[in-house]
Structure formats: structure tokens, C-alpha cells
Amino acid sequence: MMARRHVSVLAALLALVVLWGCDRGPSGEGDWRVTIEGPGGPFGAAAVVVSGEGVLDVTSAEGTRVWIREASDGSIRAVIIQPSASGEAGFRIRVRDLSEPTPSVALVELADLSDEPVTVSSDHRLRFRR
């Protein structure tokens, strides 16, 4: 009976050690790739506000151009332009440490490829990838 208890305790400790050592994803400086999805796409332009601890910069992704302005509250206002429907409307967020919580992004405005406004709704999503 005592041996069985020791085996159970050792198994539980081994499981904790294995879980503790599991890779939680990359750490250190890096980029979050963000794409805009939802009705009214493909999108030609978007205005976003990026905030969060450790946000260093907002840059363009493949096929897009980005203009930024840092606000007094520490957030970054960005305009993303996608000149053609050749890819996804997206951008990159450079952060100090990828293991920290995901930055916050508010989608403020959207336009289609003809520069016509698209109403931002709860159906629009931002997809984050490392």
C-alpha cells in the first residue's frame, strides 16, 4: 500500500515537472502578425489604435503600408493601406517580449479597395499570430 502511494506521488511530481518545462511559446523581442477579417473585405485601408505593455512599434506586413503616430497616452495610432487585393490587410506589432499578454488593438475605421467606408461591426475580427 505504501509503495503504491509513493508511485502515485512520484507520478504526480513527474507530471508537474513535465508541464512546468513545456514550451509556452517564444519569448523575447518579436512581432505579432495581425490580420483584419470580416464582412466587407478585402479591405483597402484601416485605422487602428494599438496599446499594451511593451509595444515598441507598428510596421507593415507583406503588401501593406503603415503610417503611425504615437499618442500622449502611450498608444500608437496606425493607418494601414493595402493598395490591391493581393493579400490580407494586415500589419505587425513589435513587442519587447512575446511571452507577455497580447497587445490590445481597437479597430477604428475600415475602407474597401475603392476607398468606400465599411461599417466596423462585431463581425470584424483581428487575428493574432506569432
C-alpha positions in Angstrom: 0.0 0.0 0.0 2.8 2.4 0.9 4.7 1.6 -2.3 1.6 2.4 -4.3 1.3 5.8 -2.6 4.9 6.6 -3.4 4.4 5.7 -7.0 1.4 7.9 -7.2 3.2 10.8 -5.6 6.2 10.4 -7.9 3.9 10.2 -11.0 2.2 13.4 -9.9 5.5 15.2 -9.3 6.8 14.0 -12.7 3.7 15.3 -14.4 4.2 18.7 -12.8 7.8 18.9 -13.8 6.9 18.0 -17.4 4.1 20.6 -17.5 6.4 23.2 -16.0 9.1 22.6 -18.6 6.7 22.8 -21.5 7.3 25.5 -24.1 4.9 28.3 -23.6 5.8 29.9 -26.9 8.6 32.2 -27.8 9.9 34.9 -25.5 12.0 38.0 -26.1 11.5 40.7 -28.6 9.4 39.8 -31.7 6.4 40.5 -33.8 2.7 39.7 -33.6 1.2 39.4 -37.1 -2.3 40.8 -37.2 -4.8 40.4 -40.0 -8.2 42.0 -40.3 -11.1 39.7 -41.1 -14.8 40.2 -41.6 -17.6 41.3 -43.9 -16.9 44.0 -46.5 -13.4 42.6 -47.4 -11.0 42.7 -48.9 -10.0 45.8 -47.1 -8.0 48.7 -48.7 -7.5 50.7 -45.5 -7.9 50.5 -41.8 -7.3 52.8 -38.8 -6.3 51.1 -35.5 -5.2 52.0 -32.0 -2.6 49.7 -30.5 -1.8 49.7 -26.8 -0.3 47.4 -24.3 2.8 46.9 -22.1 5.9 46.5 -24.1 4.6 47.6 -27.5 7.6 49.1 -29.4 6.3 49.7 -32.9 3.7 49.0 -35.6 5.0 48.1 -39.0 3.7 46.9 -42.4 3.1 43.4 -43.4 3.6 42.0 -46.9 1.6 44.0 -49.4 0.7 46.8 -47.0 2.0 50.2 -46.0 1.6 51.7 -42.5 1.8 55.2 -41.1 1.9 55.6 -37.3 1.6 58.4 -34.7 2.4 57.9 -31.0 -0.3 59.4 -28.7 0.4 61.1 -25.4 -1.3 58.1 -23.6 1.4 55.7 -24.9 -0.8 54.1 -27.5 0.1 54.0 -31.2 -2.4 55.2 -33.8 -1.8 53.5 -37.2 -3.3 53.7 -40.7 -2.8 50.5 -42.7 -3.1 50.8 -46.5 -3.4 47.7 -48.8 -3.3 49.0 -52.4 -4.5 45.8 -54.1 -6.4 42.7 -53.2 -3.3 40.6 -53.5 -3.2 39.7 -49.8 -4.7 40.1 -46.4 -5.0 43.6 -44.8 -2.6 43.2 -42.0 0.3 44.7 -40.0 2.9 43.7 -37.4 3.2 44.8 -33.8 6.8 44.7 -32.5 6.8 43.9 -28.8 9.6 43.8 -26.1 8.6 40.3 -25.0 6.3 37.8 -26.9 5.6 35.9 -23.7 3.8 39.0 -22.3 0.0 39.4 -22.9 -1.2 40.1 -26.4 -1.3 43.8 -27.2 -4.8 45.5 -27.4 -5.9 46.6 -30.8 -9.1 48.7 -31.4 -10.3 48.7 -35.0 -11.5 52.3 -35.5 -12.2 52.6 -39.3 -12.3 50.4 -42.4 -12.5 51.1 -46.1 -12.8 48.7 -49.1 -10.4 48.7 -52.0 -12.4 51.6 -53.7 -11.8 53.7 -50.5 -15.5 53.4 -49.6 -16.2 53.3 -45.9 -17.0 49.9 -44.3 -19.0 50.0 -41.1 -17.0 48.4 -38.3 -19.1 45.8 -36.5 -18.7 43.0 -34.0 -18.4 40.6 -37.0 -14.9 42.1 -37.8 -12.1 40.3 -36.1 -8.4 40.8 -35.6 -6.4 37.5 -35.9 -3.0 37.5 -34.0 -0.2 35.1 -34.9 3.4 34.9 -33.7 
